């Protein structure tokens, strides 16, 4: 647990050198979208790393509307990120709560091996910066969900 916490602390310190697309200071590890139950997340364990956009509104209709709204920006999203991400519009967490998620994974690297940290940073950094750039352009279209 301490090694994982150390990675995220170091990653946060490293990323703090970068301003957001809007020129503001941002907490990259705990990115605030301003939309309730709408998150940009990064996670890593002993086998893989994952970066995601997740929304988990309790109302299925609202989740569907959020997905529909995001689909309107799919082209911009892929243009900015320059790669395809996996779209999972019907998942459940460990507690049985539903969520939608768009994500990218990196397999074969462990947050518990310091030797892998460079690859993890190389995976997370450009994607988080690109997500921020995307959000800078698209966030106003999601204001209806605030």
Residue frames relative to the residue before (quaternion, step in Angstrom):
aa qw qx qy qz dx dy dz
X 1.0000 0.0000 0.0000 0.0000 0.00 0.00 0.00
X 0.6542 0.5213 -0.3121 0.4504 3.59 0.97 -0.86
X 0.6397 0.5247 -0.3257 0.4576 3.58 1.01 -0.78
X 0.6372 0.5183 -0.3138 0.4763 3.58 1.02 -0.83
X 0.6580 0.5038 -0.3004 0.4721 3.57 0.94 -0.90
X 0.6345 0.5284 -0.3228 0.4626 3.59 1.02 -0.79
X 0.6222 0.5338 -0.3472 0.4553 3.60 0.96 -0.80
X 0.7102 0.4617 -0.2766 0.4538 3.60 0.75 -1.03
X 0.6080 0.5342 -0.3521 0.4701 3.59 1.09 -0.62
X 0.6841 0.4733 -0.2819 0.4781 3.58 0.87 -0.94
X 0.6309 0.5221 -0.3329 0.4674 3.58 1.00 -0.81
X 0.6547 0.5165 -0.3048 0.4600 3.59 0.92 -0.88
X 0.6491 0.5032 -0.3129 0.4770 3.58 0.98 -0.81
X 0.6452 0.5197 -0.3088 0.4672 3.56 0.97 -0.87
X 0.7130 0.4569 -0.2541 0.4672 3.58 0.87 -0.96
X 0.5584 0.6226 -0.3973 0.3778 3.60 1.12 -0.47
X 0.5582 0.5965 -0.3802 0.4337 3.59 1.26 -0.24
X 0.6939 0.4496 -0.2522 0.5028 3.58 1.27 -0.37
X 0.3186 -0.7206 0.5839 0.1957 3.54 -0.94 0.91
X 0.5892 -0.5544 0.4401 0.3896 3.54 -1.27 0.30
X 0.6920 -0.4528 0.3550 0.4360 3.57 -1.31 0.11
X 0.6767 0.4653 -0.2757 0.4996 3.56 1.23 -0.52
X 0.5524 -0.6446 0.3680 0.3795 3.58 1.32 0.11
X 0.5535 0.6152 -0.3847 0.4088 3.57 1.25 0.24
X 0.5368 -0.5706 0.4998 0.3694 3.53 -1.30 0.36
X 0.0434 -0.8109 0.5829 -0.0280 3.57 -0.91 0.93
X 0.3739 -0.6684 0.5881 0.2599 3.54 -1.19 0.60
X 0.2727 -0.8197 0.4846 0.1378 3.55 -0.08 1.30
X 0.6628 0.5113 -0.3094 0.4512 3.59 1.04 -0.73
X 0.7691 0.1809 -0.0998 0.6049 3.59 1.12 -0.66
X 0.0374 -0.8636 0.5025 -0.0196 3.54 0.70 1.19
X 0.2361 -0.7747 0.5762 0.1099 3.57 -0.81 1.04
X 0.2384 -0.7846 0.5586 0.1245 3.57 -0.68 1.11
X 0.4353 -0.6957 0.4612 0.3374 3.57 1.18 -0.52
X 0.6456 0.4625 -0.3121 0.5214 3.58 1.32 -0.04
X 0.4774 -0.6832 0.4759 0.2806 3.55 -0.80 1.03
X 0.8524 0.0647 -0.1096 0.5071 3.55 -0.92 1.06
X 0.5773 0.5141 -0.3913 0.4992 3.59 1.14 0.71
X 0.0313 0.8520 -0.5126 0.1012 3.57 -0.35 1.25
X 0.2279 -0.6608 0.6838 0.2094 3.50 -1.37 0.42
X 0.0099 0.8354 -0.5473 0.0499 3.57 -0.55 1.10
X 0.1424 -0.7280 0.6629 0.1016 3.49 -1.33 0.51
X 0.0689 0.7860 -0.6120 0.0543 3.54 -1.01 0.77
X 0.0085 -0.7745 0.6325 0.0055 3.54 -1.21 0.54
X 0.0774 -0.7758 0.6247 0.0434 3.52 -1.17 0.64
X 0.7733 -0.3709 0.2326 0.4586 3.59 -1.14 -0.45
X 0.7525 0.3922 -0.2081 0.4864 3.59 1.26 -0.22
X 0.8287 0.0227 0.0628 0.5557 3.58 1.06 -0.70
X 0.2867 -0.7047 0.6166 0.2023 3.49 -1.43 0.15
X 0.0728 -0.7984 0.5976 0.0056 3.54 -1.14 0.67
X 0.0836 -0.7426 0.6626 0.0507 3.52 -1.09 0.84
X 0.0258 0.8425 -0.5300 0.0929 3.56 -0.82 0.97
X 0.2595 -0.6379 0.6872 0.2315 3.44 -1.47 0.28
X 0.0011 -0.8162 0.5747 -0.0601 3.55 -0.63 1.13
X 0.0018 0.7658 -0.6423 -0.0305 3.55 -1.05 0.76
X 0.0927 -0.8386 0.5352 -0.0419 3.50 -0.87 1.05
X 0.1343 0.8001 -0.5710 0.1255 3.56 0.93 0.79
X 0.5233 -0.6717 0.4302 0.2998 3.58 -0.96 0.85
X 0.6702 0.4724 -0.2912 0.4928 3.59 1.15 -0.55
X 0.4508 -0.7166 0.4703 0.2492 3.58 -0.64 1.16
X 0.6325 0.5408 -0.3296 0.4459 3.60 1.03 -0.73
X 0.6508 0.4950 -0.3087 0.4859 3.58 1.01 -0.81
X 0.6259 0.5237 -0.3419 0.4658 3.62 0.97 -0.79
X 0.6575 0.5070 -0.3034 0.4676 3.57 0.98 -0.86
X 0.6428 0.5084 -0.3227 0.4735 3.60 0.99 -0.77
X 0.6253 0.5259 -0.3303 0.4726 3.59 1.04 -0.78
X 0.6520 0.5060 -0.3095 0.4723 3.59 0.97 -0.86
X 0.6438 0.5233 -0.3118 0.4631 3.56 0.96 -0.88
X 0.6462 0.5098 -0.3087 0.4767 3.57 0.98 -0.88
X 0.6613 0.5058 -0.3143 0.4561 3.57 0.93 -0.87
X 0.6085 0.5640 -0.3518 0.4334 3.59 1.03 -0.74
X 0.5889 0.5716 -0.3593 0.4443 3.59 1.14 -0.59
X 0.7516 0.3642 -0.1823 0.5189 3.58 1.19 -0.60
X 0.3222 0.7813 -0.4833 0.2284 3.58 1.27 0.21
X 0.6468 0.5240 -0.3251 0.4487 3.60 0.94 -0.81
X 0.6592 0.4884 -0.2996 0.4871 3.57 0.91 -0.91
X 0.6240 0.5555 -0.3281 0.4408 3.56 0.96 -0.90
X 0.7254 0.4279 -0.2490 0.4783 3.58 0.78 -1.00
X 0.5966 0.5504 -0.3657 0.4554 3.61 1.09 -0.58
X 0.7048 0.4574 -0.2696 0.4704 3.58 0.88 -0.93
X 0.7285 0.4210 -0.2526 0.4779 3.59 0.88 -0.87
X 0.3081 -0.8044 0.4657 0.2029 3.58 1.18 -0.47
X 0.7447 0.2804 -0.2019 0.5709 3.57 1.20 0.46
X 0.5146 -0.6209 0.4926 0.3271 3.53 -1.28 0.39
X 0.1643 -0.7488 0.6340 0.1018 3.55 -1.14 0.74
X 0.5231 -0.6222 0.4821 0.3270 3.55 -1.24 0.45
X 0.2109 -0.7744 0.5896 0.0905 3.58 -0.94 0.97
X 0.0235 0.7860 -0.6140 0.0681 3.56 -0.62 1.16
X 0.0883 -0.8559 0.5096 -0.0009 3.55 -0.15 1.30
X 0.7658 0.2840 -0.1705 0.5512 3.59 1.24 0.15
X 0.2948 0.7513 -0.5340 0.2521 3.58 0.27 1.27
X 0.2208 -0.7433 0.6143 0.1461 3.51 -1.37 0.24
X 0.4117 -0.7044 0.5176 0.2576 3.56 -0.98 0.82
X 0.7541 -0.4023 0.2760 0.4397 3.58 -1.32 -0.02
X 0.6996 0.4444 -0.2542 0.4984 3.58 1.24 -0.40
X 0.5836 -0.6211 0.3499 0.3889 3.57 1.30 0.18
X 0.4991 0.6478 -0.4330 0.3791 3.58 1.25 0.23
X 0.4267 -0.7340 0.4713 0.2387 3.59 -0.85 0.96
X 0.0656 0.7738 -0.6292 0.0337 3.53 -1.24 0.58
X 0.3050 -0.6926 0.6189 0.2104 3.51 -1.41 0.29
X 0.0120 -0.8237 0.5654 -0.0414 3.54 -1.04 0.71
X 0.1269 -0.7182 0.6793 0.0808 3.50 -1.20 0.76
X 0.1324 0.8428 -0.5016 0.1436 3.57 -0.52 1.08
X 0.2179 -0.7149 0.6491 0.1419 3.48 -1.46 0.24
X 0.1380 -0.8025 0.5763 0.0697 3.58 -0.97 0.83
X 0.1942 -0.7150 0.6575 0.1371 3.48 -1.38 0.40
X 0.1872 -0.8147 0.5444 0.0696 3.56 -0.46 1.22
X 0.7837 0.4049 -0.2569 0.3947 3.53 -1.29 0.45
X 0.6742 0.4253 -0.3097 0.5183 3.58 1.20 0.29
X 0.2309 -0.7940 0.5551 0.0899 3.54 -1.05 0.84
X 0.4436 -0.6775 0.5217 0.2684 3.54 -0.97 0.88
X 0.6502 0.5322 -0.3027 0.4498 3.57 1.25 -0.39
X 0.6497 0.4182 -0.3200 0.5483 3.59 1.32 0.14
X 0.3836 -0.7495 0.4906 0.2245 3.56 -0.39 1.19
X 0.5874 0.5833 -0.3634 0.4275 3.59 1.13 -0.56
X 0.6751 0.4858 -0.2833 0.4775 3.62 1.19 -0.48
X 0.4773 0.7184 -0.4244 0.2756 3.59 1.19 -0.33
X 0.6103 0.5580 -0.3545 0.4365 3.59 1.01 -0.71
X 0.6633 0.4908 -0.2974 0.4803 3.58 0.97 -0.86
X 0.6395 0.5245 -0.3243 0.4591 3.57 1.02 -0.78
X 0.6470 0.4968 -0.3134 0.4861 3.58 0.97 -0.83
X 0.6492 0.5195 -0.3072 0.4629 3.58 0.97 -0.87
X 0.6422 0.4986 -0.3068 0.4947 3.58 1.15 -0.59
X 0.7535 0.4330 -0.2302 0.4379 3.60 0.70 -1.07
X 0.6600 0.5790 -0.3301 0.3467 3.58 0.74 -1.05
X 0.7431 0.3986 -0.2820 0.4576 3.66 0.51 -0.98
X 0.6486 0.5208 -0.3259 0.4493 3.58 1.05 -0.65
X 0.6429 0.4998 -0.3294 0.4779 3.59 1.00 -0.73
X 0.6403 0.5089 -0.3229 0.4762 3.59 0.99 -0.80
X 0.6635 0.4914 -0.3019 0.4766 3.59 0.99 -0.80
X 0.6149 0.5290 -0.3494 0.4690 3.61 1.03 -0.72
X 0.6429 0.5157 -0.3143 0.4711 3.57 0.99 -0.82
X 0.6416 0.5099 -0.3218 0.4741 3.59 0.97 -0.82
X 0.6335 0.5172 -0.3214 0.4773 3.58 0.98 -0.85
X 0.6914 0.4943 -0.2857 0.4428 3.57 0.80 -1.03
X 0.5893 0.5754 -0.3584 0.4396 3.58 1.09 -0.67
X 0.7159 0.4318 -0.2392 0.4937 3.59 1.07 -0.74
X 0.7906 0.3837 -0.1634 0.4482 3.58 0.94 -0.89
X 0.5138 0.7143 -0.4071 0.2450 3.60 1.09 -0.56
X 0.6309 0.5595 -0.3537 0.4047 3.61 0.99 -0.68
X 0.6076 0.5548 -0.3504 0.4475 3.58 1.16 -0.52
X 0.6998 0.4466 -0.2607 0.4929 3.58 1.25 -0.35
X 0.3679 0.7559 -0.4710 0.2671 3.59 1.26 0.10
X 0.5839 0.5925 -0.3784 0.4059 3.60 1.09 -0.53
X 0.6888 0.4730 -0.2803 0.4725 3.59 1.22 -0.36
X 0.4291 0.7131 -0.4596 0.3100 3.61 1.24 0.07
